[in-house]
Amino acid sequence: MRGDDTKDRIKLAAKRLFAERGVDGVSIREIVSAAGQRNVGSLHYYFRTKEALVRELIVDGVRHIDDRRNVMLDELEKKGGPKVLREVVDILIMPAMGNKGTGEDDDTYFRFFLMLQLNHRQLFIDALGEQKHSGYERCVAHIKQLLPDVPAALLQQRMFFAALYISTALAARESSAGGEGGRHPFWTLDYTMSNLADTVQALLECKASTQTTAALTPAQFSKRGRRTMRLANAQ
């Protein structure tokens, strides 16, 4: 148990430091010190290298969020849902916000992910590898069914745009919690997160402009094209 606790402390400290300063801006010694450890070799013992630690954090974060999405989808589907797009949009957003009051560190995931995608995108992609995103993929499948009139090519792009938008917004929300006064008032308003979901829904279902539709080929409008659309990668 002591070993597991030490490993978790190292991961927690590393994730927070990486989120604040990027992977390249943090040394192994700083991670070990922030984790309350004296021996620099403790990181090497549990992870071998800093890169291996980063890879494990990536997989942990994606799996953590995806598991939450699957739980919410299971409950929704038991009730015969989803019946409207907003139900799926909420499942894209809410699991990524964390469980407050559990003592779990939830204010670093998206800052960490965005830092990696800006500066170490290939490492991020390689770490995911064959990692399953079943919760995200289930959300995409439901969205396709709920938006049958959106051409496949546009829906694929919109899912990617939505993932980027949600990730960036939640990273900003995480960052706002770091001040002495707590989270910035912007993020504590009763309607802020609901309004975020509103805008994600609008992004997905809005009518395409004539400029956009004019650039599409006939095949990109077809029902067959929608069925064979590749899933956008989770961000």
C-alpha positions in Angstrom: 0.0 0.0 0.0 2.9 2.3 0.8 4.4 1.7 -2.7 1.0 2.5 -4.4 0.7 5.6 -2.4 4.1 6.8 -3.3 3.5 6.1 -7.0 0.2 8.0 -6.9 1.8 11.0 -5.2 4.4 11.1 -7.9 1.8 11.0 -10.6 -0.3 13.7 -8.9 2.6 16.0 -8.4 3.9 15.5 -12.0 0.5 16.1 -13.6 0.1 19.4 -11.7 3.6 20.6 -12.6 3.3 19.5 -16.2 -0.1 21.3 -16.5 1.4 24.5 -15.1 4.8 24.5 -16.8 4.8 21.9 -19.6 6.7 18.6 -19.7 10.0 20.3 -20.7 9.8 22.9 -17.9 9.8 20.3 -15.1 12.7 18.2 -13.9 12.6 14.8 -12.3 14.0 16.3 -9.1 11.2 18.9 -9.0 8.6 16.1 -9.4 10.1 14.0 -6.7 10.3 17.0 -4.3 6.7 18.0 -5.0 5.6 14.5 -4.2 7.2 14.7 -0.8 10.0 12.2 -1.7 13.7 12.6 -0.9 15.1 10.0 -3.3 15.2 11.0 -7.0 15.5 7.3 -7.8 11.9 6.8 -6.7 10.6 8.1 -10.0 12.9 5.8 -11.9 11.8 2.9 -9.7 8.1 3.3 -10.6 8.2 4.7 -14.1 11.8 4.2 -15.4 11.8 7.6 -17.3 9.9 10.9 -17.3 8.4 10.0 -20.7 7.0 6.8 -19.4 5.4 8.7 -16.6 3.9 11.1 -19.1 2.5 8.2 -21.1 0.9 6.7 -18.0 -0.7 10.0 -17.1 -2.2 10.3 -20.6 -3.7 6.9 -20.5 -5.0 7.4 -16.9 -6.7 10.6 -17.8 -8.4 9.4 -21.0 -9.6 6.2 -19.3 -10.8 8.1 -16.3 -13.0 10.4 -18.3 -14.2 7.7 -20.7 -15.3 5.4 -17.8 -17.4 8.2 -16.5 -19.0 8.7 -19.8 -19.8 5.1 -20.1 -21.5 5.1 -16.7 -23.7 8.1 -17.7 -24.5 6.6 -21.0 -25.5 3.3 -19.4 -28.0 5.1 -17.2 -29.4 7.2 -20.0 -29.8 4.3 -22.3 -31.6 2.3 -19.6 -34.2 5.1 -19.6 -34.6 4.9 -23.4 -32.4 7.8 -24.2 -30.9 9.8 -25.5 -33.9 11.5 -27.0 -32.4 14.9 -27.6 -28.9 16.1 -28.6 -28.4 18.0 -25.3 -28.4 14.8 -23.3 -25.3 13.6 -25.3 -23.6 17.0 -25.1 -23.9 17.0 -21.3 -22.2 13.5 -21.3 -19.4 14.9 -23.4 -18.8 17.7 -21.0 -19.8 16.7 -17.4 -17.5 13.6 -16.9 -14.5 15.7 -17.8 -15.2 18.2 -14.9 -14.3 15.7 -12.1 -15.9 14.7 -8.9 -15.6 17.5 -6.4 -15.5 16.7 -2.8 -13.7 13.4 -3.3 -10.3 14.7 -2.5 -9.3 13.8 -6.1 -7.2 16.2 -8.1 -9.4 17.2 -11.0 -7.9 20.6 -11.9 -5.1 19.5 -14.2 -6.4 17.1 -16.8 -7.1 19.4 -19.7 -4.2 21.8 -19.0 -1.9 18.8 -19.1 -3.5 17.5 -22.3 -3.4 20.8 -24.1 0.2 21.4 -23.1 1.1 18.0 -24.6 -0.8 18.6 -27.8 0.9 21.9 -28.3 4.4 20.8 -27.6 4.5 17.0 -27.7 1.6 16.0 -30.0 3.2 12.9 -31.3 4.0 11.6 -27.8 0.3 12.2 -26.9 -0.9 10.3 -30.0 1.6 7.4 -29.5 0.7 7.1 -25.8 -3.0 6.6 -26.7 -2.1 3.9 -29.2 -4.9 1.4 -29.3 -6.5 2.8 -26.2 -10.3 2.5 -26.5 -12.6 5.5 -26.3 -15.8 3.5 -26.1 -17.7 6.2 -24.1 -16.7 8.9 -26.7 -17.5 6.6 -29.6 -20.9 5.9 -28.1 -21.6 9.6 -27.9 -20.6 10.0 -31.5 -22.9 7.2 -32.6 -25.8 8.8 -30.8 -25.0 12.2 -32.3 -25.1 10.7 -35.8 -28.5 9.3 -35.2 -29.8 12.6 -33.7 -28.4 14.7 -36.5 -29.3 12.7 -39.7 -29.5 15.8 -41.9 -25.9 17.0 -41.2 -23.6 15.7 -44.0 -21.0 13.2 -42.8 -18.0 15.3 -43.7 -19.4 18.3 -41.8 -20.4 16.3 -38.7 -16.9 14.7 -38.5 -15.3 18.2 -38.5 -17.8 19.5 -36.1 -17.1 16.7 -33.6 -13.4 17.6 -33.8 -14.2 21.3 -33.4 -16.4 20.5 -30.4 -13.7 18.4 -28.8 -11.2 21.2 -29.1 -13.6 23.7 -27.8 -14.6 21.7 -24.8 -11.0 20.9 -24.0 -9.9 24.5 -24.2 -12.8 25.8 -22.2 -12.3 23.2 -19.4 -8.5 23.9 -19.4 -9.4 27.6 -18.8 -11.8 26.6 -16.0 -9.1 24.5 -14.4 -6.6 27.3 -14.6 -9.0 29.7 -12.9 -9.0 27.6 -9.8 -5.3 28.3 -9.0 -5.7 31.8 -7.5 -5.9 32.6 -3.8 -9.5 33.6 -4.1 -10.6 30.3 -5.5 -12.2 29.7 -8.9 -12.9 32.9 -11.0 -16.5 34.1 -10.6 -17.0 33.6 -14.4 -16.9 29.8 -13.8 -19.1 29.8 -10.7 -22.1 31.4 -12.2 -25.1 29.1 -12.2 -25.5 29.3 -15.9 -21.9 29.1 -17.1 -21.6 25.4 -17.7 -25.1 25.2 -19.1 -24.3 28.0 -21.5 -21.1 26.1 -22.6 -23.3 23.1 -23.4 -25.7 25.3 -25.3 -22.8 26.6 -27.5 -21.5 23.0 -28.1 -25.0 21.9 -29.2 -25.3 24.9 -31.5 -21.9 24.1 -33.1 -23.0 20.6 -33.8 -26.5 21.2 -35.2 -26.3 24.6 -36.8 -27.3 24.9 -40.5 -24.3 25.0 -42.8 -23.8 28.2 -44.8 -24.1 28.3 -48.5 -20.3 28.8 -48.7 -19.7 25.5 -46.8 -22.3 23.4 -48.6 -21.1 24.7 -52.0 -17.7 23.1 -51.3 -19.1 19.7 -50.5 -19.2 16.9 -53.1 -22.5 15.0 -53.7 -21.0 11.9 -52.0 -20.4 14.0 -48.8 -24.2 14.6 -48.6 -25.2 11.0 -49.0 -26.7 8.8 -46.3 -24.1 6.2 -47.2 -21.3 8.7 -46.4 -22.8 9.3 -43.0 -22.8 5.6 -42.2 -19.2 5.2 -43.1 -17.9 8.3 -41.3 -14.9 7.8 -39.2 -15.1 8.8 -35.6 -13.4 12.0 -34.7 -10.5 11.4 -32.3 -11.2 12.3 -28.6 -9.3 15.3 -27.4 
